Amino acid sequence: VLLMSISLCVAEPLQLPGGHLAICTVRQPLTPAAGEIGAYLLAHEPLVKSLGVYGVSMTTVLFQVPGVGAHTALTRLQEVGYCDSWTLIEREIPTNSLLVASAIQAESDKPTDLLTPLGSSTVSVGSDGIVTGAVSMLYASDELYVFFTSASVVAEFPALELRGAHAITSLCNGGCDMSEEEIHSAASALAWQEPVLQKALRRPSPLVDLRGLLREFLEERNGAAYDIAEDPIAERVALVSQDSLRSFLNTLTSVYTRLSDAGDVPLQASYFIKGFLQGLGLDPFFYYFKDGYVPDVCADITGALQPEVLVVIGAHMDDRMQNINDPTARAPGANDDGSGSAMLSELVRIFAETKTVFEYTVRFCWWAGEEQGLLGSTAYANELYANGTEVVGMLQGDMLAYRVPGAPTQVDMATRSTDYDLTMLVNQVTAHYVPEIRIGNTTSCCTDSASFYNVGYAAAAYNEAGGYTIDPEYHNTMDVVDRPGYNLPQLQQITQAMLAGAAVLGNIL
């Protein structure tokens, strides 16, 4: 059994008669925020009028749902990709309790191994709602156990043998009440890893009211005074060129390999992108994040009204073969992620050549180290977060050009490690400006948007239909432009969609 994680949360008194504890699990070690799942349920399930989110770990979300409609709501979460599986515990949780979820590290481990140091007495609840006693098991499986105990037991946790406790998180998105100081204190006592601590301190809301922006967008476009012929975004969408996309791709894929740690060879791609940006009159910069790796490449169109606030548009310029440790293999990477890199180049070209002015600074970044685990984007997003940089939203394009022969052109939006409100906004933007493309969703995970999402920034990710592995030449030498299934019209349409999304987020003036 794979090592998972632990989630702790001191719960506030619940006001949900008949509510039950729901456990939502995923296979990938990145989940939607607990608050995001809650927002989805409240917005889409009419029987779910209120719920309490207890916490989230890297693989498990714990929350309470009303008894009425619970099965329907959880089934819907599985259908849309928020949960790979779910369990409903039809028992209310006592108030003021500490709820704990963890994973068993090895098949030989048992849930009782963790409970032994605490004793086995049943928790009792006094008339004041205070929990006393040791622990009470709520749920146990081969991979997960959930129990609650009194807050006074927290002090004992550092002394326990928490096998598998490599990542601990406490997210107070609605079901608990912990101050930032308390989170830091718990982090110190329980040796939380820095990325997990950052996730625990996740900001409660984005800089911009994305739902409000969506309402404004729809009201304006549906208003009697709106004329798409006079819309500056539509004007720029029409400028996206297949020839321009192909030209960029031809040069990028001519680099023998763009494997980020393959020495000087992938640097050819870095300098090609830098020169391309300089040719448009921009001032690109390299962001070095790890010794032995090529840098990220970024460039700005500086905002006219709030230049200190960013909109980040990204794709990863690196690629790989099936053996990620082979720097000698030919790796053209035309789709993964040459397609996203070409998309990014086209956005920059059009915005620069049309001298587009935005309210916010729009930063275009080609990430490196994505194939080794989102290294370049993670380092960059963490630095922005640590510096207190405000980000309206981040849009990522990864694998955009493959289309099953005979299938319609389609863009799939990622549902994992992405912001629901931002995704709904850009879906409407796509439907308005690129009506000929189908819009779907994918549970495939993950690309560089997750790096921004994990530190609290709103992020959305665009993919081709079917997610990241439907392309038969995925991580193969034949991932080139001129082959069956590589579809420039689809790449053009998704590029148009992302251009429109960037223009709306950047607030074109």
C-alpha positions in Angstrom: 0.0 0.0 0.0 1.4 3.4 -1.0 2.3 5.9 1.7 -0.4 8.5 2.0 -0.9 11.2 4.7 -2.6 12.4 7.8 -5.2 15.1 8.2 -6.0 16.8 11.5 -8.7 19.3 12.2 -10.3 20.6 15.4 -14.0 20.8 14.5 -16.4 23.5 15.4 -19.8 22.5 16.7 -21.9 21.2 13.8 -25.3 22.5 13.0 -26.3 19.8 10.5 -28.9 17.5 12.0 -28.7 14.1 10.3 -25.4 14.8 8.8 -22.9 12.1 8.0 -19.1 12.0 7.5 -18.1 11.6 3.9 -14.6 10.3 2.8 -13.5 11.2 -0.7 -10.3 9.6 -1.9 -8.2 10.0 -5.1 -5.5 7.9 -6.7 -3.2 10.9 -7.4 -1.3 12.7 -4.6 -3.1 16.0 -5.4 -6.7 16.7 -4.6 -9.1 19.6 -5.1 -9.3 21.9 -2.1 -11.9 20.8 0.4 -13.5 24.2 0.0 -13.7 23.7 -3.7 -15.5 20.4 -3.3 -17.9 22.1 -0.9 -18.5 24.9 -3.3 -19.3 22.5 -6.1 -21.8 20.6 -3.9 -23.6 23.7 -2.8 -23.8 25.0 -6.3 -24.9 21.8 -8.1 -26.8 19.6 -5.7 -30.1 21.1 -4.7 -30.5 18.8 -1.7 -27.2 19.9 -0.2 -28.0 23.2 1.5 -25.1 23.2 3.9 -22.1 21.1 4.8 -19.0 21.3 7.0 -15.5 20.6 5.6 -13.2 19.0 8.2 -9.9 18.8 6.3 -8.0 17.5 3.4 -4.8 15.5 3.0 -2.9 14.8 -0.2 -5.2 11.9 -1.0 -8.3 12.3 1.1 -11.0 14.9 1.7 -13.2 14.7 4.8 -16.4 16.6 5.1 -19.9 16.3 6.5 -23.0 16.1 4.2 -26.7 16.1 5.2 -28.2 12.6 5.3 -30.8 13.6 2.7 -29.2 13.6 -0.8 -25.8 12.5 0.4 -25.5 9.4 -1.9 -26.6 11.5 -4.9 -24.1 14.2 -4.1 -21.2 11.8 -3.6 -22.0 9.9 -6.7 -21.9 13.2 -8.6 -18.5 14.0 -7.1 -17.2 10.8 -8.5 -18.8 11.4 -11.9 -17.1 14.8 -12.4 -13.7 13.4 -11.2 -13.4 15.0 -7.8 -13.4 11.6 -6.1 -12.1 8.3 -7.4 -14.1 6.6 -4.6 -16.1 7.6 -1.6 -17.4 6.3 1.6 -20.3 7.6 3.7 -20.2 7.0 7.5 -23.8 7.4 8.7 -22.9 8.7 12.1 -22.7 12.3 13.3 -19.4 13.5 14.6 -19.3 14.9 18.2 -18.6 18.6 18.5 -15.2 20.0 19.5 -13.4 16.8 18.4 -10.2 16.2 16.7 -10.7 14.2 13.4 -7.8 12.2 12.1 -7.4 10.4 8.8 -4.2 8.4 8.0 -3.0 5.7 5.7 -1.4 2.4 6.6 2.2 2.2 5.3 2.5 -1.5 4.7 0.1 -4.4 4.4 1.3 -5.7 7.8 0.2 -2.5 9.6 -3.2 -2.4 11.2 -5.2 0.6 12.3 -4.8 -0.5 15.9 -1.1 0.0 15.6 -1.7 3.7 15.8 -4.3 3.5 18.5 -2.4 1.3 20.9 -0.3 4.1 22.5 -3.5 6.0 23.1 -5.5 3.2 24.7 -8.8 2.0 23.5 -11.5 3.6 25.7 -14.6 4.9 23.9 -15.0 8.6 23.6 -17.8 10.1 25.7 -19.6 13.4 25.0 -20.7 15.5 27.9 -23.8 17.7 28.1 -21.6 20.7 27.1 -20.6 18.9 23.9 -17.0 18.4 25.1 -15.4 15.1 24.0 -13.5 13.1 26.7 -11.8 9.8 26.7 -9.2 8.5 24.3 -10.2 7.6 20.7 -13.1 6.1 18.8 -12.7 4.4 15.4 -15.1 5.6 12.8 -13.8 3.8 9.7 -11.0 1.4 8.7 -9.9 -0.1 5.5 -6.7 -1.6 4.1 -5.6 1.9 3.1 -7.3 4.4 5.4 -8.5 4.8 8.9 -10.5 7.6 10.4 -11.1 8.3 14.1 -11.8 11.1 16.4 -10.5 12.0 19.8 -10.4 14.9 22.2 -8.3 18.0 21.5 -6.3 17.2 24.7 -4.8 14.2 23.0 -3.1 16.3 20.4 -0.2 16.8 22.7 0.5 13.0 22.5 0.8 12.9 18.7 4.5 13.9 18.5 5.3 10.9 20.7 3.4 8.4 18.6 4.8 6.1 16.0 3.0 7.7 13.1 4.2 5.3 10.4 3.6 7.0 7.1 3.4 10.5 8.6 5.6 12.1 5.9 2.9 14.7 5.1 0.5 16.1 7.5 -2.0 18.9 6.7 -4.8 20.8 8.4 -7.0 22.8 6.1 -9.7 25.0 7.8 -11.9 25.7 4.9 -15.1 25.6 6.8 -15.3 22.8 9.3 -12.6 23.9 11.8 -11.1 27.0 13.4 -7.4 27.3 13.7 -5.4 30.5 13.6 -2.3 30.9 11.5 -0.2 30.8 14.7 -1.9 27.5 15.7 -1.2 26.0 12.3 2.5 27.0 12.5 2.7 25.6 16.0 1.2 22.3 14.9 3.5 22.3 11.9 6.5 22.6 14.1 5.3 19.9 16.6 4.4 17.4 13.8 7.3 18.2 11.4 5.1 19.2 8.5 6.9 19.5 5.2 7.1 23.1 3.8 4.8 22.5 0.8 2.2 21.0 3.1 2.4 23.9 5.4 1.9 26.3 2.5 -1.2 24.3 1.6 -2.5 24.5 5.1 -2.1 28.3 5.0 -4.0 28.4 1.7 -5.7 31.8 1.1 -9.4 31.6 1.6 -10.4 33.4 -1.6 -8.8 34.6 -4.9 -7.8 38.2 -5.5 -10.7 38.7 -8.0 -14.3 37.6 -7.5 -14.2 35.1 -10.3 -17.9 34.3 -10.1 -18.7 38.0 -10.2 -16.4 38.3 -13.2 -18.3 35.5 -14.9 -21.6 37.2 -14.3 -20.2 40.5 -15.7 -18.9 38.6 -18.7 -22.2 36.9 -19.5 -24.3 40.1 -18.9 -22.1 42.2 -21.1 -22.0 39.6 -24.0 -25.7 39.0 -23.8 -26.6 42.7 -23.6 -28.3 44.5 -26.4 -25.4 46.9 -26.9 -22.8 44.1 -27.4 -21.4 43.8 -30.9 -18.8 41.1 -31.4 -17.4 42.9 -34.4 -16.3 45.6 -32.1 -14.9 43.3 -29.4 -11.1 43.7 -29.1 -10.8 40.1 -27.8 -12.6 38.7 -30.8 -10.3 40.8 -33.1 -7.3 39.1 -31.5 -8.8 35.7 -31.5 -9.1 35.9 -35.3 -5.4 36.5 -35.6 -4.3 33.1 -34.4 -2.5 31.4 -37.3 -1.8 27.8 -38.0 1.3 28.8 -40.0 2.7 30.8 -37.1 2.1 27.9 -34.7 3.8 25.5 -37.1 6.8 27.8 -37.6 7.4 27.9 -33.9 7.0 24.2 -33.6 9.4 23.5 -36.4 12.2 25.3 -34.7 11.4 24.0 -31.1 11.2 20.4 -32.1 14.4 20.6 -34.1 16.2 20.6 -30.8 17.5 17.0 -30.3 16.1 16.8 -26.8 14.5 19.2 -24.3 15.0 17.0 -21.3 15.7 19.6 -18.6 18.7 17.9 -17.1 20.4 16.8 -20.3 23.2 19.3 -20.3 23.6 22.1 -22.9 21.4 20.6 -25.6 18.0 21.7 -24.1 19.5 25.2 -23.5 19.1 25.6 -27.3 15.3 25.7 -26.7 15.7 28.2 -23.8 17.7 30.6 -26.0 15.4 30.1 -29.0 12.4 31.2 -26.8 14.4 34.1 -25.4 15.4 35.3 -28.8 11.8 34.9 -30.0 10.6 37.1 -27.2 13.3 39.7 -27.8 12.3 39.9 -31.4 8.8 41.0 -30.3 10.3 43.8 -28.2 9.9 42.1 -24.8 12.5 41.7 -22.1 12.6 38.0 -21.2 14.3 36.6 -18.2 15.6 33.2 -17.1 14.5 31.7 -13.8 17.0 29.2 -12.4 15.5 26.8 -9.9 17.8 23.8 -9.7 21.5 23.1 -10.5 21.9 21.0 -13.6 18.5 22.0 -15.0 17.7 24.5 -17.7 15.8 27.6 -16.5 12.2 28.6 -16.9 11.8 31.4 -19.5 9.4 34.2 -18.7 8.4 37.6 -20.2 5.9 40.3 -19.2 3.4 42.6 -20.8 3.3 45.1 -18.0 -0.1 46.1 -16.7 -1.2 49.7 -17.1 -3.2 50.1 -13.9 -2.1 47.4 -11.5 1.3 46.3 -12.7 2.2 44.6 -9.4 -0.7 42.1 -9.9 -0.1 39.1 -12.2 -2.0 36.9 -14.6 0.3 33.9 -15.4 -0.1 32.0 -18.6 2.1 28.9 -18.9 3.2 25.8 -20.8 6.2 23.6 -20.3 9.0 23.7 -22.8 10.8 20.5 -21.6 10.0 17.0 -22.8 11.2 13.4 -22.3 11.2 9.9 -23.6 9.8 6.8 -21.8 13.1 6.5 -20.0 13.4 9.8 -18.3 17.0 9.1 -17.3 18.1 8.8 -21.0 19.5 12.1 -22.2 20.7 10.6 -25.4 17.3 9.7 -26.9 15.8 11.9 -29.6 12.8 13.7 -28.0 11.0 16.1 -30.3 8.0 16.6 -28.0 5.8 18.2 -30.6 2.6 17.6 -28.5 4.0 17.2 -25.0 4.4 20.1 -24.6 5.5 21.6 -27.9 1.8 22.3 -28.5 1.5 24.3 -25.3 4.7 26.1 -26.0 3.5 27.1 -29.5 0.2 28.2 -28.0 2.1 30.5 -25.6 4.3 31.9 -28.4 1.2 32.8 -30.4 -0.5 34.6 -27.5 2.7 36.7 -26.9 3.0 37.4 -30.6 -0.5 38.6 -31.0 -0.6 40.7 -27.8 2.7 42.3 -28.6 2.0 43.0 -32.3 -1.4 44.5 -31.5 0.2 46.6 -28.6 -2.5 45.2 -26.3 -2.8 47.0 -22.9 -4.0 45.2 -19.8 -5.0 46.3 -16.4 -2.7 43.6 -14.8 0.7 42.4 -15.8 0.4 39.3 -17.9 3.4 37.0 -17.5 4.1 34.3 -20.0 6.3 31.4 -18.7 7.7 28.4 -20.4 8.4 26.0 -17.5 11.3 23.5 -17.3 11.5 20.4 -15.1 7.8 19.6 -15.6 8.5 16.0 -16.5 10.6 15.5 -13.4 7.7 16.6 -11.2 6.7 20.2 -11.9 10.0 21.4 -10.6 10.3 24.8 -12.4 6.8 25.9 -11.9 6.7 24.7 -8.3 9.8 26.7 -7.4 8.4 29.8 -9.2 4.9 29.6 -7.7 6.4 29.1 -4.2 8.5 32.2 -4.6 5.6 34.3 -5.8 3.6 33.1 -2.8 6.5 33.7 -0.3 6.9 37.2 -1.7 3.2 38.0 -1.3 2.7 38.5 -5.0 -1.0 38.8 -6.0 -2.1 36.5 -8.9 -5.5 36.9 -10.5 -5.2 33.5 -12.0 -3.0 31.0 -13.8 -3.8 29.3 -17.1 -1.8 26.3 -18.3 -1.8 24.6 -21.7 -0.4 21.1 -21.9 -0.8 18.6 -24.8 -3.3 20.4 -27.0 -2.8 19.1 -30.5 -3.7 15.4 -30.7 -7.1 14.5 -32.0 -8.3 10.9 -32.6 -8.8 10.8 -36.4 -12.5 11.5 -37.2 -13.3 12.9 -33.8 -14.4 16.6 -33.4 -12.0 19.1 -32.2 -12.2 19.3 -28.4 -10.6 21.0 -25.4 -10.8 19.2 -22.0 -10.5 21.2 -18.8 -8.7 19.6 -15.9 -10.9 19.0 -12.8 -8.1 18.1 -10.4 -5.8 20.6 -8.8 -7.7 23.4 -10.6 -10.0 26.2 -9.4 -13.7 25.5 -10.1 -14.7 29.1 -10.5 -11.8 30.0 -12.8 -12.5 26.9 -14.9 -16.2 27.8 -15.2 -15.2 31.3 -16.3 -12.9 30.3 -19.0 -15.3 27.6 -20.2 -17.8 30.4 -20.9 -15.1 32.5 -22.5 -14.2 29.6 -24.8 -17.9 28.9 -25.7 -18.3 32.6 -26.6 -15.2 33.2 -28.7 -14.6 29.7 -30.1 -18.0 28.1 -30.4 -16.8 25.5 -32.9 -14.8 23.6 -30.3 -16.3 21.1 -27.9 -15.6 21.6 -24.2 -15.1 18.6 -22.0 -13.3 17.8 -18.8 -10.6 15.4 -17.7 -9.5 13.9 -14.4 -5.9 13.5 -15.7 -3.4 14.9 -13.3 -1.3 17.0 -13.2 0.6 19.8 -15.0 2.2 23.1 -13.9 -1.2 24.7 -13.0 -1.1 22.4 -9.9 2.0 24.2 -8.7 0.0 27.5 -8.4 -3.1 25.8 -7.1 -1.2 24.2 -4.3 -0.1 27.5 -2.8 -3.6 29.0 -3.1 -3.7 30.7 -6.5 -6.7 30.1 -8.8 -5.5 28.0 -11.7 -7.0 26.2 -14.7 -5.6 23.8 -17.2 -6.4 23.1 -20.9 -5.8 19.7 -22.5 -6.7 17.8 -25.6 -9.6 15.4 -25.4 -8.8 12.3 -23.3 -6.2 13.8 -21.0 -2.5 13.3 -21.1 -2.0 9.7 -22.3 -4.4 9.2 -25.2 -1.8 10.3 -27.7 -0.2 7.1 -29.0 3.2 8.9 -29.4 3.2 10.2 -25.8 6.8 10.3 -24.6 8.0 8.7 -27.9 10.4 9.7 -30.7 7.5 10.0 -33.1 5.9 12.9 -31.2 6.3 15.1 -34.2 4.0 17.5 -36.1 3.7 15.6 -39.4 1.9 12.4 -38.3 -1.6 11.0 -38.0 -3.6 12.6 -35.3 -1.5 15.8 -34.8 -4.1 18.4 -35.6 -3.2 22.0 -36.2 -6.8 23.2 -36.5 -7.5 21.9 -32.9 -4.3 23.5 -31.7 -5.4 26.8 -33.3 -8.8 26.6 -31.7 -7.4 25.9 -28.2 -4.9 28.7 -28.7 -7.8 31.0 -29.5 -9.6 29.9 -26.4 -6.6 30.5 -24.2 -5.9 33.9 -25.8 -9.5 34.9 -25.0 -9.1 33.6 -21.4 -5.9 35.5 -20.9 -7.5 38.7 -22.3 -10.4 38.4 -19.9 -8.3 37.7 -16.8 -5.8 40.4 -17.7 -8.7 42.8 -18.3 -7.9 44.1 -21.8 -8.2 47.9 -21.9 
